[in-house]
Amino acid sequence: MLLKASVVLLILVIHLQLASPKNLDKYNLEDAARKAEVEEVDLDNLMETNEGFHNLTNLGVPKKRVVGIISAVTAGFSILKAVASQIDVSRVCAIGLSNHGNRKLVEPTWYLESGIIKDPLPREILPGDAGIFTFEKTNYATYGTAGTLTYTVDGTDTQIEVMWSVPMVYGIYSNRFNVKIEENQVASSMLHKYLYNNQSQEVSNGGHWMHRDHNNIKVHAAMTNNAKASLLVEVFYNLTTPMKEVFGK
């Protein structure tokens, strides 16, 4: 019994550590996005110093397109910008979804208003991991990439929703993003239009950063204002874990 109590205490400590945001300060995340816009991509340095980026490569050679999982600790704008830079089309959105909670993110759904993704999204993102996804414009198309994706917090009806839009024509349009925490949602044309038209951020208008808080789940997100854009989404939560999940009974 004492052993079980110790295990429970250890798990609770780990959960609290996972749910402690390292980047709650708006200016940290927004600042990182602004710096990423102007910094040059140093692939060699990333390959040597960032295990996450190295794990996304093919035996040390950067992949042209990425859908993969890395440690959330290594996920950041430098990786996203490097990943986006390798795609040989003019409009890209590299998305990083970091799970700093104590449950899996599961059951991904996605809808593309324009553009393509080469591979399906990972079926789950474990606590402490981050999903890295690249969306791009269709070859020879006159529009960019835009869409919505969702992941469900395991054991709940709650979805993390992420909307992005990287247009082909700037001036009339600009990069735009939105994040929401809602229940019983699936990515669709209707959800995409709702997220685009309601409280989305226009990046060129100083809207680099966004925060949402719902049902003890916090989401922080920021996007760069590049044609090959990076969108980093960080999810924090510490939901009560039933005993049967701890001991398998």
N, C-alpha and C positions, 0 to 999 in steps of 0.2 A: 504493500500500500504506500509505504514511504517512497519507494522507487517510482511508483506511478505519479505521486505528487511532485517529485523532483523533475520528472519528465515534463509534466504539465507546466511547471514553473519555467523550465528551460525554453519550452515552445513559446510561452507567452513573452519571454524576454526577446526571443528571436523575432516574433511578430511585431513587437513594439519597435525594434530596430529597423525592420523592413518598412514600417509605416512612418518612420521619422523622415520627413522631407529634407533633402540636402539643398533644395533649391526653392524654398518657399518665397524668398524675396523676389518680388516682381523684377527688380532691376538686374538681378543675376541672370535670369533666363532671357530677358529682353536684351540685355547687354550682349550676351553670348550670340544672339541672333544677329544683332547689328554688326558685331565684329566678324562673324562668319561671312557676311555679305561682301566684305572688302578683302578678306584674307585670301592669300593664294593657297591652293591645295598642295600639300607636301606629302605625296604618296609614300616616298621612301621612309620618311620619318614616322608616318603612321604605321607602316609595316613593321618597323622596329620597336615602336614604343606602345602601340595600342593592340592588345591581344584580340579585342573584339573585331577590329578591322582585318587583322590577319586571318581570323577565322572565317571571314566573309569572302576571302580570296580563293582562287583555285591554285593550290600549291604555290602561293606567293604571287600569283599573277591576278591583278584586280579583275573581277568579273564585270561583264558589260551590263548585266542586270542582276538585281539581288532581291530575293525573298528569303530571309533567314532569321535565326535567333542568336543573340549574343548576350553577354552579361549586361545588366542594366547599368552597372558601374562604368562600363566602357562606352556606353551609348551617349553621343553628344553631337553637336553641330559639325564638328570636324569630320566625323565619320560620315554623316549624312551628306555633307558637301562633297567629300571624296567619292562616295558611291554615285552621287548624281553626275559628277564630272565625267564618269566613264561611259555614260550612255550617249550614243551618237545621234541623238535627235535634239531639237532646239528647245523643247519644253518638257520639263521633268518635275515630278514632286517626289522626293525621297522622304519617307515618313518613318520616324522612330517612335514606337509605343513602348514605354518603359513601365513594367509592373513592379511597383514598390510596395505592393500589398501582401497579404498573407493567404491569398487564394489564387488559383489559376484564372487566367482569362481564356475563355473557351467559346466555341460555336461562332466563329467569324462569319460575317456576311458582308458583301460589298456590292455597290452599284456604281457603274461608270456612266456619267453623263457624256463624257468624251474621253478619248484616249484608250489605252490598253494597260493590262498587267500581264506579264508573260507566264507567271505561275500562280497557283492558288495560295492564299494566305495560310500561314501555319495554323494547325488545328488548335493549338493551345500555346499560351505564354505563361511559363511557370513563375512563381514569386521570385523576384531577384533577376529576372530575365527581361530582355527587350526584343520586340520584333522589329525588323528593318525591312521595309517594303519600298519598291520603286514603281511608280506609275509614270507613264509617258504618253506623249501625243502619238497618234497614228501616223505612219509615214505618208507624206504627201497631203496630209489633211490641212485644212485652213483653220483649225481650232486646236487648242492646247489639251491639257488634261484636267478633268474635274470629276469628282465623285464623292462618295460617302462610304465609310466602313464602320462596322460595329463589332465589338467583342462583349461577351456576357461575363460578369463576375460569377465564377463557379458557385453553384448552390443557391443562386438568387435569380430574380427576374430582371435584374438591372443591367443595362447596357452602357458601355462607353462608346459614344458616337463621335466620329471624326469626319469633318467635311473639309475638302480642299478645292481650290480652283486656281489654276495657272493658265492664264489666257494666252492666245496667240498674238493678239493685237493689244499693245499697251497704249495708254492714253484714254481710250474709251473704257477699257477694263483694267483691273489690277489684280495682283495676287490677293486671295481672300481665303479665310479659314474660319472654322467654328468647331467647338467641342461641346458636348452635352452629356449629362448623366440622366437617363430616363429608364422607365420600365416598359417591357414588352414591345420593343422596337426591332425592326428588321430593316436593313439597308434597302432603299427603294427610290424611285424617282420622286415620290411624294415627300419622303423624309429628306432627300437631298435639297429639294426646292425650299422646304421649310427651314432647314439649317442655313441655306444660302441667304434667304430673305429675312431671317429673324436673328438679330444680334450677332451677325458674323462680323469679323474684323477685316477691314480693308487695309492691307499691310502698308501700302504706299502713303496712307494717311496717319502714320505713326502707330498703327495698330499691330505692333509686333507681338504682343503678349495678351494672354487670356487666362482667367481663372474661373473654375466652377466648383461648387460645393453642394452635395446632395446625399442624404442618407449616410452620413459618415464617410463618404468618398470624396476625395479632393482630386481635381484634375488641373494641371498647369500646362499651358501650351504656348509655343512661340513659333513664328514662321519668318523665313528670310524673304527679301523682296527681289530675288533673282529669277531669271527665266528657268534656270535649273534650281528649283527651290528646295529648301529643307524645312520640314515641319516636325518639331520635337514635341511629343505629348508624354507627360509624366503623370502617372496615376498612383495615388497614395490612399491607403485605407488599412484598418485593422479590425476586421469583422470577427465576432465571436465564433470560435471553432467548436462544434459539438464534440463531446467526448468520443463518439463512435468514429469520428474522423481522426482523432488522435491515436486511439488504440485499435481501430479496425473492428470494433464490435458494435 
